[in-house]
Amino acid sequence: MQRLALPELLEELSAESDLLIVQDLDGVCMPLVRDPLTRRLQPQTIRAAAQLGDCFRVLTNGEHGGRRGVNRLVEQAMQPSADPAVEGLYLPGLAAGGVQLQTRHGELSHPGVSQAELKFLKSVPLRLRDGLVPLLERALPHTDNQEREHLLDRIVLDNAVSPTANINLVIEQLEGNLKLQRQLQDACHALLKELLHQAEHEDLKDSFFVHLAPNLGLDGRQERLRPASPDRAGTTDFQFMLQGAVKEAGLLVLINEHIRRRTGSAPLGDGLNVRTAPRDLEALTDLCVTQIPAKLMPTLVGVGDTITSEPSADGMSWQRGGSDRGFLTLVQKLGQAYQRNNRVVLVDSSGGELERPSHRDPLLRGLTDPEDPLHLDVLVPGGPAAYCNWFEQLSQRRSQ
């Protein structure tokens, strides 16, 4: 199947009457960086998102609020000329894998999340710091306590509902020592698994899971760690997330809310959230097909950057993963089920500070494979800058 170029996609979507663009953030509209505090959003992109109105929603594993949240980036970009809360310039949609819902005026909620779960999540950053101290002592013996404390401030992300150990900065310091990099990855993974056991002891069994980014797909119900290799850092983000907080379930929530805004009624129910939604792609697709009439289903465009595909150890199959793969696949499956021209857009995020497979490789190795059921309709080899330029053009065209 032939791919579309960005100008062709622009023409296709400019006059679409019922459109819903569901977009990731990091690596899509801003480059990937080692330290989330250094991220930046451009004012014109924020204005374009607001101008698209109900046609646009975000779906990210990051968070809206907090010191490292995207709201801070919106505020930085717009100050002092605009108040995002008053003008409705915050990015609406779902964060933390789908458990953090935000309006364009910055009103936050956590549908389906209990107070006991929020209380435990609040304790996780300190537990992560305590667990990482001995790991850093072993991995970076040349550093002193003050240096390690400063590093911990940067790698422990105190997100409200998705606390994370982001070890990019440590992996960078271990460049060239593949053995130590992999040992650190395994130790971090074990640390997050231990937090799951601690949650069980506090009567929160099955409340949480560990999300690895990037990953190599699922091994049963757990995500496969992507080991460091000579040319790629592998898994660097270890996120402690609420069970059910997966983007494909979030896509259904966004579709349900989109239809509610247009018709006044939510076909999947007023109480649908990612915690109550089905878990697998087939069940999610079936729920839509049985509950949402074709005339109410919008044309969907899914935009992401993180998919992976690596041959298995025996070379007989492929291990496919990546935090955007699930929701992009669901966009495709719903297009097939409803006979709509849904589009899957993949942005090249290899130009940032993190090692990612590049679209310059015509075979897209590390991203997809010849047997991959996920078809990429549009590639954006120019990265976030090229995507944002296209996004701003689309917003302008649809407002005319």
LINHUHU-V291839 format. One line per field, one symbol per residue. ss: DSSP state (a for helix, b for strand, c for the rest). phi: phi as a letter, one per 20 degrees, with the letter a starting at -180 (. if undefined). A space follows every 10 residues. Layout:
ss=???
phi=???
This chain:
ss=cccbcaaaaa aaaaccccbb bbbccbcccb cccccaaacc ccaaaaaaaa aaaaabbbbc ccccccccca aaaaaaaacc cccaaaaccc ccbbbaaacb bbcccccbbc ccccaaaaaa aaaaaaaaaa aaaaaaaaac ccccaaaaaa aaaaabbccc cccbbbcaaa aaaccccaaa aaaaaaaaaa aaaaaaaaaa accccccbbb bbbcbbbbbc cbbbbcccbc cbccccbbbb bbccccaaaa aaaaaaaaaa aaaccccccc cccccccccc aaaaaaaaaa accaaaccbb bbbbcccbbb bccccccbbb bcccaaaaaa aaaaaaaacc ccbbbbbccc cccccccccc cccccbcccc cccccccbbb ccaaaaaaaa aaaaaaaaac
phi=.feeegfffg ffegdffccc edcfdfnddb ffcfdgfefb degfffffff ffmffcbebc efcfenfdef gffffffefe fbdgffemdf efpdclmped dcefenedbc fndeffffff gfefgfffgf fegffffffc ffeegfffff ffgeeeeeff cbgbddegff gffegndfff ffffgfffff fffffffffg fdmcfmecbd ddcfcdnedm ddfefeffcg dbfmfcddde cfgnecffff gffffgffff fedncefeof efbffdfged fffffffffe ddfgfefffd cdcbcdccbc ffgemebcdd bofeffffff gffffffdld efcdddefdf eeedfcgdff ffelfndbbf dffeeefcdc ffmgffffff gfffgfffef
